[in-house]
Amino acid sequence: MTRTRSVVLAVVVSTFFVGFGGGVVFPVLPNLGAVLGISPFVVGVILSANRFTRIVANAPAGSLVDRVGTRKPLVVGLFVEALATLGYVVALEAAWPSAWFLAARVVWGLGSAVVFATAYTIAADVSDGNSRGTSMGVIRGGITLGFPVGLVIGGVVSDLYSVSVAFSVAAGFALLASVVAYATVPETHVSETRSTVRPWELDTSLSTLSVGFVNFGLYFAISARCSRRWCCSSRRRTSASSATVHRGCPAC
């Protein structure tokens, strides 16, 4: 039980820091239209790119974990997310910022697919039937808690300093997450023979599809509402004609 708690705590700390870094970035990304003149449609594509990437990458990421174990994919996945966040800093000065931001979000999606698959596999590996749900809930809580904390910090840092500094802070925390994982998370997915499923062999049972579609609907509604609010807020702050901007924007 002690080992289970220590391993789960190590994963929680790592995922908290990477969730924190993602939260720092998120208040800034919807304002790209004001900062760089990117259209709202392109901003939406950039914001959703990592989610679409993760849809495609989740199954291969799980297959990778079954083949090579949990420790290396977790560390590498966190490091990839740190590199992706540094891509935001480059995008601010690049000739084609939209392309850089989109590429960085795709890379972030690849890293996060590996991190999520690994984190939940570790929880399953070190827990028994009586504590597995608790372990997975605690790990999910670490990811979820880091994000809103990062939202606050990201907004404050971008206001007090600059967007570039906010992105650099996020990259620093993602890199810290990979260091923490490297130093504290052991290998848990060990077996004599590596068994795996093919990435395209997905569970298509009614219960699985029902949960998936419910989650899709919830995240779609929440993300659309939040993106619209942030975009409208950005327009209010940067436009000289507030009466024009407020038309069609939700009351925040």
Rosetta blueprint (number, residue, H / E / L):
1 M L
2 T H
3 R H
4 T H
5 R H
6 S H
7 V H
8 V H
9 L H
10 A H
11 V H
12 V H
13 V H
14 S H
15 T H
16 F H
17 F H
18 V H
19 G H
20 F H
21 G H
22 G H
23 G H
24 V H
25 V H
26 F L
27 P L
28 V L
29 L H
30 P H
31 N H
32 L H
33 G H
34 A H
35 V H
36 L H
37 G L
38 I L
39 S L
40 P H
41 F H
42 V H
43 V H
44 G H
45 V H
46 I H
47 L H
48 S H
49 A H
50 N H
51 R H
52 F H
53 T H
54 R H
55 I H
56 V H
57 A H
58 N H
59 A H
60 P H
61 A H
62 G H
63 S H
64 L H
65 V H
66 D H
67 R H
68 V H
69 G L
70 T L
71 R H
72 K H
73 P H
74 L H
75 V H
76 V H
77 G H
78 L H
79 F H
80 V H
81 E H
82 A H
83 L H
84 A H
85 T H
86 L H
87 G H
88 Y H
89 V H
90 V H
91 A H
92 L H
93 E H
94 A L
95 A L
96 W L
97 P H
98 S H
99 A H
100 W H
101 F H
102 L H
103 A H
104 A H
105 R H
106 V H
107 V H
108 W H
109 G H
110 L H
111 G H
112 S H
113 A H
114 V H
115 V H
116 F H
117 A H
118 T H
119 A H
120 Y H
121 T H
122 I H
123 A H
124 A H
125 D H
126 V H
127 S L
128 D L
129 G L
130 N L
131 S L
132 R H
133 G H
134 T H
135 S H
136 M H
137 G H
138 V H
139 I H
140 R H
141 G H
142 G H
143 I H
144 T H
145 L H
146 G H
147 F H
148 P H
149 V H
150 G H
151 L H
152 V H
153 I H
154 G H
155 G H
156 V H
157 V H
158 S H
159 D H
160 L H
161 Y L
162 S L
163 V H
164 S H
165 V H
166 A H
167 F H
168 S H
169 V H
170 A H
171 A H
172 G H
173 F H
174 A H
175 L H
176 L H
177 A H
178 S H
179 V H
180 V H
181 A H
182 Y H
183 A H
184 T H
185 V L
186 P L
187 E L
188 T L
189 H L
190 V L
191 S L
192 E L
193 T L
194 R L
195 S L
196 T L
197 V L
198 R L
199 P L
200 W L
201 E L
202 L L
203 D L
204 T L
205 S L
206 L H
207 S H
208 T H
209 L H
210 S H
211 V H
212 G H
213 F H
214 V H
215 N H
216 F H
217 G H
218 L H
219 Y H
220 F H
221 A H
222 I H
223 S H
224 A H
225 R H
226 C H
227 S H
228 R H
229 R H
230 W H
231 C H
232 C H
233 S H
234 S H
235 R H
236 R H
237 R H
238 T H
239 S L
240 A L
241 S L
242 S H
243 A H
244 T H
245 V H
246 H H
247 R L
248 G L
249 C L
250 P L
251 A L
252 C L
